[in-house]
Amino acid sequence: MRKFFAFILAIIFAFLVATAAMVWQKGIDFSGVNINTVKEIWRDIITIDVDEEREEIKITEVNMPEPEPNLTYDERIEKGDYYFERGFLTFASNEYVKAANLEPNRIEPYLRLLKTNYELGDYTRAQSNAETILNMDPTNYETQYDLALIYIRQSEFDSAQIMLTQLASSEITDPRVTYYRALLQITFDNHEEGKKSLKQAKVESQDPELSEKIDILLNAYTEYEFAKAAEELYLSELLARAFNKVEEYEMAIYKLKNILKTRSDLRDAWILFGFAYLNLESYHFALSAFERAYELDSEWPTTQYFLGLTHAEMGNTDDAIIYLNYALSNNFEPAIVIHQKLADLYLAAEDYTKAVDAYESVLSINDEDINAFVRPIWIYLDYLNQPAEAFKIAETAAVAFPETAMSYNLLGWSQIGTEDYTEAEKNLKKAIELDSNLAAAYYNLGKLYEIRYRTDMALDAYQKAYELDQNGSIGNLAAQAYNALMTK
């Protein structure tokens, strides 16, 4: 309590000192100071004439107001939904927890928390959410199904099988349940029942994506049947490959562990094993698997490629570049994915010459995506100071994509670098004419106006770019440029 009063006294003392300094600065006689005088002094300090001054653009991660201390249940849910829809899942989870604390007997926050935590990959919390929901509503079908999936994600296949069997015994025909029962039957080598359930799920399903997954698994059996003399271990490897293709990595790992216990010298099984762990973001396990495959065959480009990817994910840039170049020299296909990854790695390592060479290699293989032209132009302009090279690439983009807004934007952007300001302005305005929502064109137009000392026009262009892309990289750059120009 004493510390609290001391803090209050310190604030009062600071206020009095500041007021006295302003009275002295304004030349007011201290004997004439009263409460009205003080009010007038402080009113002059805190009043801002917004009609005469532009406000600074604030760069925020999420375009939301500051959190209010006493939001209602509905407001918390609404705010959580806002975050969830924009991919800010941790923020969404926090809001749903606060909503649940306000109304602990309502089921809605827990339903949303289950979905959010599942998307986050936090299966322990998602399971807790599901169990809370089922305590409130034991017959909630969707939550029972979600809980079965959570068990699978945690490799608790027996628990998942029990839950799915219970759902299958209900009167609801659900191809999702039939499909996952089939996957578990296959996981436990009950192949005949598994194939039967897959075919049943395909009959029940109206979902083309689910039907495609079913076909991938059935094709594994077909391929095995064509190889009449093949051992059953080969079937397990084909099914593990199929599990990876349908993104059931936990089941793939279960299969592959059993294979590798029997035969630890199978290069492709180690690659599949590493691939599953790589997709689960278990990078150390992935690296160990790929290194084992590399020991078995150091010249195989697929192993080299995945070693490169894994090292890149672990932040080992130099090792990633080495292995990706190995794969490239050993004719890995498609080569474009290696050139793209190498370009990004060289850029991160600030080796701009190699980065731009790699990006141009991407363009030489495939120039069907106009966005692929952006980074090499950016590097030539901002890092290598070679605007003529940037303009050549922009011209190539304009030929490949005539009459598109982005191609005119790239031309205008590169022409700012070559100091051809008249043509740059024409092209950037043409880009905006073709696509009035292209934030990059407004940002580049702002840069052009700033160079030509048209300050008000530059500020307007930067503000428009920010408004169109508030949570993106262009909006962020526009806000920084706007604020920097305001201070000049």
N, C-alpha and C positions, 0 to 999 in steps of 0.2 A: 504493500500500500504506500509506504514511504517513497519507493522508487517511482510509483505512479504520480504522486503529487510533485515530486522533483521534476519529472518529465513535463507536466503541465506548466509549472513555473518557468521552465526553460523556454517553452514555446511562447509564453506571455512576454518574457524578457526579450526574446528575439523580435517579436512583433513591435514592441515599444522602441527598440533600437532602430529598426528599419523605418518606423514612422518618423522618429526624430530626425533621421538622416534625410528623409524626403522633405520634411518641413524646412530644414536648413538649406537644402538644395534649391527649394522654390523661393527662398528669401522671406518666408513668413515669420512674423514676430511670434515668439513662443508664448507671449502673454495673451495673444489673441487666438490661440488654438483651442477649439472645442470639439465636441463629438461630430458636428456637421462638417467641420474642416477635415477631420480624419476620414470621414466617409467620402468626401469629394476627392481627396488625394488617392485613396485606394481604388475608387471608381475609375479614375483616369488611368491607373496602372493596368487594371484587368480588362478594360473595355477594348474590343478589337473591332475596327470598322471593316466588316467582311465585304462590303461593296467596293472598297478601294484596294483590298489586298487579296491575292490568291491564297488559298489554303494549301499547305504542304500535303502531297499525296502520301498516305501511310501505306507502307508495305507490310501486309499481314499474311500469315500462313493460311488462315481461314477467314473469309469475309464474313465475320460474325461480330456483333457487339460484345463488349466486355461482359463477362458473366455476372448475372444479378444474384444477390445473396439469398433471396427468398422466392425463387421460382416455384410455381405450382406443379403438381403432378403432371397435368396435361402439357405444361410448358417444357418440363424436363423431357417428356416423351417426344414432343415435337422437335426439340433441340437435338436429341439423340438421333432421331430419324434424319434430320438435316445432315449431321455428321456422317451417318451410315451411308446415305446416298452418295456422298462425295468421297467415300473411301477412307475417312478418318475414323477408323474402327475403334482405336483406343479411347478417343474422345467420346464416341458414341456409347461405348461400354460404361464410361464414367457417368454419363447422364442417365442411362437406364438403371444403374445401381442407385443413384440418388432418387429416381422415381420409385424404385422398389422400397427404399427406406421410408418414403413418404406414405406409400400405400402398400404395406407388406402383404396384404391379403389379396391383392389383385394379381392375376396371372400374366397380364400383358408384358410387364417389364422383363419377366423371366423368359418369355417366348422370344423377345428381342435379344436378350442377353445370350440365349442359347445360339441363335443364328450368328450373332456378332463374334462370340468366342470361338465358334466353329470356323468361321472365316479367318480368324486370327491364328488358327491352329493351336489354340489353347484348349486341348481336349479335356483336361482335368476339370477346368472351370465349366466347360460346356456340359460335361457329364453331371456335375453338381447342379447346374441349371435344369437339366432334363429331369433329374430326380426330384427337384423341388416342384416342378410342374406336375409330375406324376403323383406326387403326394396330394396336390390340390385337385387333380383331375386324373384318376388312375386309368381312365379309358381313352386318354388323348392319343389318337392313332398316330398323328404326324410326329409327336414327341417320341413315341415308342420306336418309330422308324428311324428318327434322328439318333436315338440312343444306340440302335443297332449299328449305324454308321460310325458313331463315336467309338464303339467297341472295336470295330474293324480298324479304324485309324490308330488305335492303341495296340493293335495286334492281339486283342482278346477275342479270338475267333470263336471259342466255345460259347462265350456269353452272347456274342452276336448271333450265333446259330440258334440259341434258345429263344432269343427275342424274335428273330425272323420266323421261326416255327410257330410261335404264338400268333404273330400277325397273319401268317398263312392260314391258320385255323379259323380266322374270322370270316364273315360273309363278304368281305371286300375283296374284289379281284384287283390286284395291284401288280403290274408287271415289274415294278422296281423291286418288290419283295421277292418275286420269283427269280429275278435276275441275280440278286445277291445271294439267295439260297444256292443257286447254281454255282456261283463263284466259290462259295465255301465248300460245296461238294467236290469241286475240282481241286481246291486247295488240299483237301484231305484224300485225294486220289480216288474218289468215288465217281469215276469217269462216266459210266453209263447213266447214272442218275443226273450227273451234271449236264451232259448233252441233252437229255430229255427235258430238263428244266430250262435250259437255254432256248430250245425250240418252242417250249410253252410260252416263255416270256416274249418271244418274237411274235407269236400269234396274238398275245394279249396287248402288245404295245402299239401305240399310235405315234410313238416318238421316233423320228428317223435317226436321231443321235444314238438312242439306246439300241436300235436295230443294227446300226453300224458296229457298235461295240460287240454285240452278240455275234455278228458275222466274223469279226476278227478272231474271236475265241473258237468258233466252229471251224474256221479255216486252219487253225493250228492242228485240230484233229484230222482234218482232211490231208494236210501235208504229211502228217505222221503215217497215215494209212497208205499213202503213195510209196513211202519208203518202207516197204514190206519187211525188210530184214533188219530194220533199225531196232536198237534196244530201247527199253522203256525210259531210260535216262534221257534219251533224245526227246521223247514226248514231254517230259518235265521241263526241259529247256525251252521247247517251243511254247509251252503254256506260260512259262515265266516271261518269255518275250512278249506274248500276247497280253499278259497282265500289265507289263510296262506300257504297252501301246494304249490300253484303256485306262491308264493312270491309276491302277490299283497296285501301288508300289509295295505296300505292306505284304500283300499276298505274294508278289514276285519275290520279295526277300525271303519269305518263309520257304517257298519252293527251292530257291537257289541255295539256301543254307543246307537243305537236305541233299541237293546235288553235289555240292562242294565237300560235304562230309564223306561222300562216297568216292568222288574223283576231284582232287584238288589241282589237277593239271589241265583243266578245261579253260582255255583262254577266253572263249566267248561267254562262258558262264560268269567269269570274273568281271567281264565288261558289263554284262546285264546287271550284275550285283552292284557294281559301282554306279551305273546309270540310275538305278532305283534310289540309292542313297543320295545321289546328286540332286534328284528331283525333290527329295524330302529335306533338302538343305542340310543333310548330315555330312558335311564336307570332309571331315577327317576319316569317316568310314569309307566314303567314296574314293578318297585319295589312296587309302590302303588297298582297296580292291583293284583300282586301275594300276597301281604300282605292281601288284602281283601279276596282272595280265601282261604288263610291260616286261617283267622278268621272264615270262614264258615266251614272248615274241616281241622283241624291241623294235621291229621294223613295221609292225602293223599300224597303218595310219589312223584307224579308228581309235585305238588305244591312245595314241599320241594326241589326237584331237581332244578326247575327254580328259586326259591329264592336263592339257592346256586350259580347258574350261574350268576344271576344278581348282587349279592354281590361281586362276583369275578371280574366282569367287572367294578364295582365301586371302586375296590381296598380294599374292606372290607374283607380281607383274613380270619380273625377269624370267622366272621359270615358265610362266604361261606363254610368253613370247617364244621361248626356245622350243617348247613342245608343239605349239601351233605351226611354227615354221618347219619343224620336222614333218608334221602331217602334210603340209603343203608340198614339200619336196617329194613326198611319197605318194602324191597324186590323190589326196583325199577329195572326195566329192560329196556334196557340192562345194567347190572351192570358194564360192562367194561368201559363205558363212565364215570361213577363216579370214578372208580379207577384211570383212566387216569387223570381226572381233579384234584382229590385229590393229586395225585403224583406231578403234576405241582405246585399246591398250596403249598404243603409241601416243595418242592424244593425252591420256591420263599421265603418261610419263614425260609429257612436254617435249617429245621428239616430233616436232611439227612437220619436218620434211618427210619422214617415214610415214607419218599419219596421213598426210595429203596424198602421198603415193598409193597408200593402201585404199583410201577412199576412191581415188581415180581408178584403181583396179576393180573396185566394186562396180563403178559406172561402166567400165569397158565390158563387163560380163552381163550386166543387166541395168539398162537405163530406163526401165519402165515405171519407176517410182520417182516422182519429181522431188520428193523430200530428200532423196539420196544426193541431190546436188547441193544441198544447203551447207553441209559441214566443210567440204573442200573449199567452197567460196569463202566461208567464214575464216578458215585457217589462212588462206592466201591474203585476205584483207587485214585481219586483226593480228596475225602472228608472223607471217613471212613478208609482209609489206610488198606483195606482188599483185597489185590490182589488175594488171593486164591479164595475168593468168586467171584471176577470178572472173574477169569479163568473158574470156574464152569459154569457160565452163557455163556461164550464164547464157551465152549465145547457143551452146549445145542444148541446154534445157529448153530454150525458146523454140528451137527447131523441133525437138522431140514433143513438146507440149505447147503448140501454138494456141493463142487465144485463151490461155488460162491465167488466172490472177497471179498465181505464184511465179510463173515464168517472167511476167512483167516486173514483179517485185524483185526477183533475182537480178534482172537487168538493171533496174534502178539502183539497187543496193551496190552492185559492182561499179556502176557509173559514178556513184559518189566517190568511190576509191580512185577512179581515173580522172576525177575532177571535171567530168562532163555533166555539169549540174543541170543544164537546160534539158538534155535528154533524160537525165535521171528523174527530174520532176515530172516529165511527160509520162514516163513508164510507170512511176509509182502512182500517179493519178489514174492511169489506165487500169492498174491492178485494183485500185479501190472501186473504180467504176464496175469492174467485173465481179468483185466480191467486196461489198461494203463492210464485211465482218472480218477481214484479214488484218489482224492486229499488227503483224510484221510490217505490212506496207505503211501503216500509220506511223509506226516507230521509225522506220527508215526515212519517211517524209519529215518527221520531226528532226532527225539528225541533219538532213539537208537544209531545212529552214534555219537550224541553229548555226550551221556553218556560214550561211548567207546573212546572218544577223537579223533574221525575221523572228524576233523573240516571241512575240505573242502567238504567231502561227505555229512555231515550234512547240510552245507550251500546250496549245490546243491539240496538236497531233499526238504528243506524248500522252495527254490525258485520255484521248480517245483510245489509244493503244492499251492503256492500263484498264480502262473500263471494259474492253473486249476480252481481256485475258488476265483478270485480276489474280488468279491463283497459278498462273503459268510463268514460264521464263521470260517471255516477251513483256508481259505486264510488269514483272519485277524490274526488268531493264528500263522500261518506260518510266516507272515511278522514280527510279534512281536518277535518270536523266532529267526528269521534270524538277526534282528537288535540287539537283546540282545547278540547273539553270536559274532557278529561283534565287539562289544565293549569290549569283554573279552581279 
